[in-house]
Amino acid sequence: MSLRKFVMSGIQDVLDNKLGSLSGNNKQQNNGQQNNSSSSSLNQPQQDYNMNPGGYPNQQQSYGNAGYGQPSQQPGYGNAGYDSYGQPQHQQQPYPGGGGGQQPPYPGAYPNQGGYPGQGAPYPGGGGGAGYPQPPQYGFSGGQQPGGYPPQPQHSHSNQQPSYPSQQSYQQGPQMGGGGGFFPNQGYGQPVMIGNPSVFPVPGFNANNDAEVLRKAMKGLGCNNSKVISVLCQRTNGQRQEISKAFKVMYGKDLIKELKGELHGDFEDLILALMDAPAIYDAKQLYKAMDGLGTKESVLIEIMTSRTNAQIQQVRDAYKMLYKKDLERDLIGETSGHFKRLLVSLCAGGRDESNQTDALRANQDARRLYQAGEKRLGTDESTFNAILASQNFNQLRMVFEEYQKVSNHSIEKAIEAEFSGDVRDGLLAVIAVVRNRPAYFAKLLHDSMKGLGTRDNDLIRLCVTRAEYDMADIRNMFQQLYRTSLENMIKGDCSGAYKEGLIALVNGNRGSM
């Protein structure tokens, strides 16, 4: 071998040894890193994906409504206890009409509160009867509202708009709190004029208990009339409807049929009148006034001049349901002339009930009435009809005041001079109701008992239909007008259970609560 080859071979060996040493160190370092990585992964706790059914790792807590309108996933951060709509999370929105507070966990969960429609207490009358079906649709109740009752706060009855003008001003419109407190006949859900009734809803009312009292009163020979009075004359119409239903459920008998079999005479007529829903009763009275030969115009005048628009509509519906006839058509067939036109106007139920007043218009209408009556030969009856049958009570009072100024006497005197017969009586009734409704009914009650004999049908109708509206006002007005109490006059004209039932309606149930 030559020297040159020997030197080159030595250099190659040195380079090979050096490079091999460097490669071995690198491999050792890589193996060490891999071993450390494996050891670290074994020692680190694994993520528990069972806490996330979707299989995604747990997310970080969200702060605020980062989703732009979406509620935060973690309560207490950002929204400070409020939901995405700004409502406090500890206060749930009540059910419609619930009056606030939290919703019950399920319908009917709490006693004395309604559940699903028609539910509440598991037995008719139980638990205060809050969940009972409403009285028949032709009743005047509201909330029951119709209506009303209504509603009448179906059970509190104090928030309802429940009937007639206040004793002081007799103005139309709802009166919250005070006064009569309960006004069941709200014109079928519509605000009507408010007065002070004598019969109020009985607190803690239980239809089952009352049904049982009635069954015991009618069981065996004879009937305990006092027990019947203590129940049926001391409950509202809506409560009586619930008692009737409970009686049928508990005993499999119709309460009205049982009463007919046990009661007699005027007392029977009184109790059966109480068992009818108000609009049904009015419809029956109108039909009876027009049935057969002749017509009892006084009944037509009393009902048609004193009911609200909504009540008149319900009476028309009830009349059609009962007799398959149209009330307006029957009124046209049974009356004539300008009296017929007045009744048709009232039957339309189109009176303005806004109670807005216009002094200038009142003066103009007063002059129109004067020109249509006293200032001309003959009378333009249509002008009187158009004004008296259409304008609201507050406006009409202003018209009457202006008429007094224009003519120097009352509008009643003008009506008496210009009209005669039934149309005169009808127009005077409208004016009397507008001026002072309790005084109008006090006079009708007095007329039903004055002289020889008693017009019992009129007396029953007046006591039954006014007990839940303004009987307390009527009772007070009767005392002022006739210097004797309504109770004393009833005692002098009636007797027995009939007398006691009427007095119970007149005096009401406030003393027994």
C-alpha positions in Angstrom: 0.0 0.0 0.0 1.2 3.4 -0.8 1.6 6.1 1.8 -1.2 8.1 0.4 -3.7 5.3 0.6 -2.7 4.6 4.2 -3.2 8.2 5.3 -6.7 8.4 3.6 -7.8 5.1 5.2 -6.8 6.4 8.7 -8.7 9.7 8.2 -11.8 7.7 7.1 -11.8 5.5 10.2 -11.5 8.6 12.5 -14.5 10.3 10.8 -16.6 7.1 10.9 -16.0 6.7 14.7 -16.8 10.4 15.3 -20.0 10.3 13.4 -21.2 7.1 15.0 -20.8 8.6 18.4 -22.9 11.6 17.6 -25.7 9.5 16.1 -25.9 7.3 19.2 -26.4 10.3 21.5 -29.2 11.6 19.5 -31.1 8.3 19.5 -30.7 8.1 23.3 -32.1 11.6 23.8 -35.1 10.8 21.6 -35.8 7.6 23.4 -35.6 9.4 26.7 -38.1 12.0 25.6 -40.5 9.4 24.4 -40.3 7.5 27.7 -40.9 10.7 29.6 -43.9 11.5 27.5 -45.4 8.1 28.1 -44.8 8.3 31.8 -46.4 11.8 31.9 -49.5 10.6 30.0 -49.9 7.7 32.3 -49.7 9.9 35.4 -52.1 12.6 34.1 -55.9 11.9 35.0 -58.0 11.3 32.0 -60.9 13.6 30.9 -64.4 12.2 32.1 -66.5 12.4 29.0 -69.4 10.7 30.7 -70.3 14.1 32.2 -71.0 15.3 28.7 -73.4 13.0 26.9 -72.6 14.6 23.6 -69.1 13.5 23.9 -67.6 16.9 23.9 -65.1 18.1 26.5 -66.5 20.3 29.2 -66.7 23.9 28.2 -65.4 26.9 30.2 -68.0 28.8 32.2 -69.7 31.4 30.2 -69.8 34.9 31.6 -72.8 37.1 30.6 -75.1 36.4 27.7 -72.3 35.8 25.2 -74.8 34.3 22.8 -76.4 37.7 22.1 -79.8 37.1 23.5 -79.3 33.5 24.6 -79.6 32.9 28.3 -76.3 32.2 30.1 -75.5 28.6 30.8 -74.3 29.3 34.3 -76.7 31.0 36.6 -75.5 34.0 38.6 -73.0 35.3 36.1 -73.7 38.3 34.0 -77.5 38.1 34.3 -77.4 38.5 38.1 -80.4 36.2 38.6 -82.5 37.5 35.7 -83.5 35.5 32.7 -82.8 36.4 29.1 -85.9 38.6 29.1 -85.0 40.7 32.1 -87.5 38.9 34.4 -86.3 37.9 37.9 -85.7 34.1 37.9 -87.4 33.7 41.3 -90.7 35.2 40.1 -92.5 33.2 37.4 -95.2 34.9 35.3 -98.6 33.9 36.5 -101.2 32.2 34.4 -103.6 34.6 32.7 -105.7 36.1 35.4 -103.7 34.5 38.1 -103.0 37.8 39.8 -99.2 37.3 40.3 -97.1 34.9 42.2 -95.7 31.6 41.1 -97.5 29.1 39.0 -98.7 26.0 40.7 -96.7 22.8 39.7 -99.8 21.4 38.1 -103.4 22.6 37.6 -105.4 22.3 40.7 -102.4 21.6 42.9 -103.5 24.1 45.5 -106.9 24.0 47.2 -109.5 26.6 46.2 -107.7 27.3 43.0 -108.9 26.4 39.6 -107.2 23.8 37.5 -108.0 22.9 34.0 -111.3 24.5 32.7 -114.2 23.1 34.6 -112.0 21.6 37.3 -110.8 22.6 40.7 -112.3 20.8 43.7 -112.7 17.1 42.9 -116.4 17.2 43.9 -119.0 19.9 43.0 -118.9 22.6 45.6 -115.8 21.2 47.3 -113.0 23.5 48.2 -114.9 26.7 47.7 -116.2 25.8 44.3 -113.5 27.7 42.6 -113.2 25.3 39.8 -116.9 24.8 39.0 -118.3 25.4 35.6 -119.7 28.9 35.2 -123.5 29.4 35.4 -125.4 28.9 32.2 -124.3 31.2 29.4 -127.5 33.2 29.6 -127.0 34.2 33.2 -126.0 37.8 34.1 -123.0 36.6 36.1 -119.7 37.4 35.2 -117.5 36.6 35.8 -118.3 35.1 36.6 -118.3 36.9 35.2 -120.6 36.8 33.2 -119.4 37.5 32.8 -118.9 37.9 34.2 -119.6 37.2 37.4 -116.7 38.5 37.0 -115.2 36.7 37.4 -115.9 38.1 38.3 -111.5 37.5 40.3 -113.9 34.9 39.9 -113.9 34.2 43.5 -113.0 37.4 45.1 -115.7 39.3 43.3 -114.3 42.5 44.7 -112.4 43.4 41.5 -115.4 42.8 39.3 -117.0 45.3 37.6 -119.0 43.8 38.3 -123.8 46.9 38.5 -125.5 50.1 38.9 -124.7 53.8 39.8 -123.3 54.6 43.1 -125.8 55.8 45.7 -124.5 59.3 45.6 -124.2 60.1 41.9 -125.6 57.0 40.2 -123.0 57.4 37.5 -122.0 54.6 35.2 -118.6 52.9 35.4 -116.7 50.4 37.4 -116.1 51.1 41.1 -113.1 49.4 42.6 -113.4 48.5 46.2 -115.8 49.9 48.7 -119.5 50.3 48.1 -121.2 47.1 47.4 -118.1 45.1 46.9 -119.6 42.3 44.8 -121.4 42.9 41.5 -122.1 39.5 39.9 -124.2 40.6 37.0 -121.7 42.4 35.0 -123.7 42.6 31.8 -122.1 39.3 30.8 -118.5 40.3 31.1 -119.1 44.0 30.3 -118.7 46.8 32.8 -122.1 47.9 34.0 -123.6 50.4 36.4 -122.7 49.8 40.0 -125.0 49.7 43.0 -125.1 48.2 46.4 -126.6 44.7 46.5 -128.1 43.0 49.5 -127.0 39.4 48.6 -123.2 38.7 48.4 -121.2 35.5 47.8 -121.0 33.5 50.9 -117.4 33.1 52.1 -116.3 29.4 52.3 -119.2 28.4 50.1 -119.5 24.7 49.7 -122.1 23.4 47.2 -122.0 19.9 48.6 -122.9 21.0 52.1 -125.8 23.2 50.8 -127.1 20.4 48.6 -127.1 18.1 51.7 -129.0 20.7 53.7 -131.7 20.9 51.0 -132.0 17.1 50.7 -132.6 16.8 54.5 -135.1 19.7 54.4 -137.1 17.9 51.7 -136.7 14.4 53.1 -139.7 12.7 54.6 -143.2 14.2 55.1 -143.4 17.9 54.4 -140.6 20.4 53.8 -138.5 22.5 56.2 -139.1 25.8 54.4 -136.8 27.7 56.8 -133.8 25.5 55.7 -134.7 26.1 52.0 -134.7 29.9 52.7 -131.5 29.8 54.6 -129.7 28.3 51.6 -131.4 29.5 48.4 -132.3 33.0 49.6 -128.9 33.6 51.0 -126.7 32.6 48.0 -126.0 34.4 44.8 -127.4 33.1 41.5 -124.0 31.6 40.5 -123.8 29.7 43.8 -127.4 28.5 43.4 -126.4 27.0 40.0 -123.5 25.2 41.6 -125.8 23.8 44.3 -128.2 22.5 41.7 -125.4 20.7 39.9 -124.0 19.3 43.1 -127.4 18.0 44.1 -127.8 16.1 40.9 -124.2 14.7 41.2 -124.7 13.6 44.8 -128.3 12.3 44.7 -129.1 11.6 41.1 -132.1 14.0 41.2 -133.0 17.3 39.7 -133.2 19.9 42.4 -135.8 22.1 40.6 -138.1 19.1 40.2 -137.7 18.2 43.8 -138.5 21.8 44.8 -141.6 21.8 42.6 -142.8 18.6 44.3 -142.3 20.0 47.9 -143.2 23.7 47.6 -146.5 25.4 46.9 -148.1 28.8 46.1 -146.2 32.0 46.1 -143.3 30.6 48.0 -142.8 28.0 45.2 -142.9 30.8 42.6 -140.3 32.8 44.6 -137.9 29.8 44.9 -138.2 28.7 41.3 -137.6 32.3 40.2 -134.3 32.3 42.2 -133.2 29.1 40.5 -133.4 30.6 36.9 -130.3 32.4 35.6 -131.1 36.1 35.4 -131.4 36.4 31.6 -133.5 33.3 31.4 -135.8 34.7 34.1 -136.1 38.0 32.2 -136.9 36.2 29.0 -139.6 34.2 30.7 -141.2 37.3 32.2 -141.3 39.1 28.8 -142.9 36.1 27.2 -145.4 35.8 30.0 -146.3 39.5 29.6 -147.0 39.1 25.9 -148.6 35.6 26.0 -152.3 35.2 25.6 -154.9 37.9 25.3 -153.6 41.4 26.0 -150.1 42.6 27.0 -148.8 43.6 30.3 -146.9 46.7 29.1 -145.6 47.6 32.6 -143.4 44.5 32.6 -142.1 45.3 29.2 -141.3 48.8 30.3 -139.6 47.7 33.5 -137.3 45.2 31.9 -136.5 47.0 28.7 -135.8 50.4 30.3 -133.5 49.2 33.1 -131.2 46.6 31.5 -127.8 47.4 30.0 -126.9 46.8 26.3 -125.2 43.5 27.1 -128.0 42.3 29.3 -130.6 43.1 26.6 -128.5 41.1 24.1 -128.4 38.1 26.5 -132.1 38.3 27.1 -132.7 38.3 23.3 -130.5 35.2 23.0 -132.3 33.5 25.9 -135.7 34.3 24.5 -134.8 32.8 21.1 -133.4 29.7 22.8 -136.5 29.2 25.0 -139.2 30.0 22.5 -137.6 29.8 19.0 -138.9 33.3 18.4 -137.3 36.7 18.0 -138.0 39.1 20.9 -138.0 42.2 18.7 -140.6 40.6 16.4 -142.8 39.6 19.3 -142.6 43.2 20.7 -143.6 44.6 17.3 -146.5 42.1 17.1 -147.8 42.9 20.6 -147.5 46.7 20.7 -148.2 49.6 18.4 -147.5 53.2 17.5 -144.8 55.2 19.2 -144.7 52.8 22.1 -143.7 50.1 19.7 -140.9 52.3 18.3 -139.6 53.0 21.7 -139.4 49.3 22.6 -137.7 48.4 19.3 -135.1 51.2 20.0 -134.5 49.8 23.5 -134.4 46.2 22.3 -131.6 47.0 19.8 -129.3 47.5 22.8 -127.5 50.4 21.2 -127.4 53.0 23.9 -124.2 54.9 24.3 -122.6 53.7 27.5 -119.4 55.8 27.3 -120.6 58.4 29.9 -118.9 61.1 28.0 -120.7 64.5 28.2 -121.0 67.5 25.9 -122.6 70.6 27.5 -123.1 72.3 24.1 -124.8 69.3 22.7 -127.0 68.9 25.8 -128.2 72.5 25.3 -128.9 71.9 21.6 -130.8 68.6 22.4 -132.8 70.3 25.1 -133.9 73.0 22.6 -134.7 70.3 20.0 -137.0 68.5 22.5 -138.6 71.8 23.3 -139.1 72.6 19.7 -140.5 69.1 19.0 -143.0 69.3 21.8 -144.3 72.3 23.6 -143.2 74.9 20.9 -145.2 73.4 18.1 -148.7 72.2 17.4 -148.6 68.4 17.9 -145.5 66.5 18.9 -142.6 65.1 17.0 -142.3 61.8 18.9 -139.3 60.6 16.9 -137.1 63.4 18.4 -137.9 62.3 21.9 -137.3 58.7 21.0 -134.0 59.4 19.3 -132.5 61.3 22.2 -133.9 59.3 25.2 -133.2 55.8 23.8 -129.7 56.4 22.6 -127.7 58.8 24.8 -125.8 57.8 27.9 -127.2 58.5 31.3 -124.7 61.3 32.2 -125.5 63.1 29.0 -129.2 62.7 29.5 -129.0 64.3 33.0 -127.3 67.3 31.4 -130.1 67.4 28.8 -132.8 67.4 31.5 -131.0 70.2 33.3 -130.9 72.3 30.1 -134.5 71.5 29.4 -135.4 72.9 32.8 -133.6 76.2 31.9 -135.2 76.4 28.5 -138.8 75.7 29.5 -138.8 76.6 33.2 -140.2 73.2 34.1 -139.1 69.6 34.3 -139.0 67.3 31.2 -141.4 65.0 33.1 -144.0 67.7 33.0 -143.5 68.1 29.3 -143.8 64.3 28.7 -147.1 64.2 30.7 -148.5 67.1 28.7 -147.4 65.9 25.2 -147.8 62.1 25.4 -150.4 59.7 26.6 -150.8 56.0 27.2 -148.0 53.4 27.1 -145.5 55.6 25.3 -145.9 58.2 28.0 -145.3 55.6 30.7 -142.3 54.2 28.8 -140.6 57.6 28.3 -141.3 58.5 32.0 -139.7 55.2 33.0 -136.6 56.0 31.0 -136.3 59.4 32.7 -136.9 57.9 36.1 -134.1 55.2 35.6 -131.7 57.9 34.4 -132.4 60.2 37.3 -132.5 57.7 40.2 -132.7 54.0 39.5 -133.2 52.9 43.2 -136.0 55.4 43.5 -137.6 54.0 40.4 -137.6 50.4 41.8 -138.7 51.6 45.2 -141.8 53.1 43.6 -142.5 49.8 41.7 -142.2 47.8 44.9 -144.5 50.2 46.7 -147.0 50.0 43.9 -147.0 46.2 43.9 -148.2 46.2 47.6 -150.3 49.3 48.0 -154.1 49.1 48.1 -156.1 46.0 48.3 -154.2 42.8 47.5 -150.7 42.3 46.3 -149.3 41.9 42.8 -147.2 39.0 43.8 -145.6 38.3 40.4 -144.3 41.9 40.3 -143.1 41.7 43.9 -141.3 38.5 43.3 -139.7 39.7 40.1 -138.5 43.0 41.7 -137.0 41.3 44.8 -135.3 38.5 42.8 -133.8 40.7 40.0 -132.6 43.5 42.3 -131.1 41.5 45.2 -127.7 41.1 43.6 -127.6 44.6 42.0 -128.9 47.4 44.1 -131.4 46.2 46.7 -129.5 47.9 49.5 -129.9 51.2 47.7 -133.6 50.5 47.0 -134.2 49.6 50.6 -132.7 52.9 51.8 -134.6 54.9 49.2 -137.9 53.1 50.1 -137.4 54.3 53.7 -136.8 57.9 52.5 -139.8 58.0 50.2 -142.5 56.2 52.2 -141.4 56.7 55.8 -141.6 53.0 56.5 -139.2 50.1 55.8 -139.6 47.8 52.9 -139.4 44.9 55.4 -142.4 46.2 57.3 -144.5 46.7 54.2 -143.8 43.1 53.1 -144.7 41.8 56.6 -148.1 43.7 56.3 -148.9 42.2 52.8 -147.4 38.7 52.9 -147.3 35.7 55.2 -145.6 32.4 56.0 -142.5 31.2 54.2 -143.2 33.5 51.2 -142.9 36.5 53.5 -139.7 35.2 55.1 -138.1 34.4 51.7 -138.8 38.0 50.5 -137.5 39.5 53.6 -134.3 37.4 53.4 -133.7 38.8 49.9 -134.4 42.4 51.0 -132.2 42.3 54.1 -129.5 40.2 52.4 -126.9 38.0 53.9 -124.3 40.5 55.2 -125.5 39.9 58.8 -125.0 36.1 58.6 -121.4 36.3 57.3 
